[in-house]
Amino acid sequence: MSDKAIGDEARTFVEEDRAPMGMTVRVFIYLVAVHFIVAFFFLLFYLGGARE
């Protein structure tokens, strides 16, 4: 598809259709925090002696 087939509105929409950098950083921090909490719970269960 050529550039002329894409309208100006669509071209600007594609440019603006990205998450802001701040949002990306916040999502990354959130995911790290969730994994850290899950690892902490696994550690607690391990130290608590959870066995079959």
CYANA upper distance limits for C-alpha pairs under 8 A (distance plus 0.5 A):
  1 MET  CA      5 ALA  CA      7.01
  1 MET  CA      6 ILE  CA      8.48
  2 SER  CA      6 ILE  CA      7.67
  6 ILE  CA     10 ALA  CA      6.82
  6 ILE  CA     11 ARG  CA      7.14
  7 GLY  CA     11 ARG  CA      6.81
  8 ASP  CA     12 THR  CA      6.75
  9 GLU  CA     13 PHE  CA      6.59
 10 ALA  CA     14 VAL  CA      6.71
 11 ARG  CA     15 GLU  CA      6.98
 12 THR  CA     16 GLU  CA      6.72
 13 PHE  CA     17 ASP  CA      6.39
 14 VAL  CA     18 ARG  CA      8.37
 19 ALA  CA     23 MET  CA      6.76
 19 ALA  CA     24 THR  CA      7.00
 20 PRO  CA     24 THR  CA      7.00
 21 MET  CA     25 VAL  CA      6.79
 22 GLY  CA     26 ARG  CA      6.72
 23 MET  CA     27 VAL  CA      6.67
 24 THR  CA     28 PHE  CA      6.73
 25 VAL  CA     29 ILE  CA      6.72
 26 ARG  CA     30 TYR  CA      6.60
 27 VAL  CA     31 LEU  CA      6.68
 28 PHE  CA     32 VAL  CA      6.74
 29 ILE  CA     33 ALA  CA      6.61
 30 TYR  CA     34 VAL  CA      6.70
 31 LEU  CA     35 HIS  CA      6.77
 32 VAL  CA     36 PHE  CA      6.59
 33 ALA  CA     37 ILE  CA      6.71
 34 VAL  CA     38 VAL  CA      6.77
 35 HIS  CA     39 ALA  CA      6.59
 36 PHE  CA     40 PHE  CA      6.64
 37 ILE  CA     41 PHE  CA      6.82
 38 VAL  CA     42 PHE  CA      6.80
 39 ALA  CA     43 LEU  CA      6.67
 40 PHE  CA     44 LEU  CA      6.75
 41 PHE  CA     45 PHE  CA      6.74
 42 PHE  CA     46 TYR  CA      6.56
 43 LEU  CA     47 LEU  CA      6.53
 44 LEU  CA     48 GLY  CA      6.33
 45 PHE  CA     49 GLY  CA      6.83
 45 PHE  CA     50 ALA  CA      6.03
 46 TYR  CA     50 ALA  CA      6.47
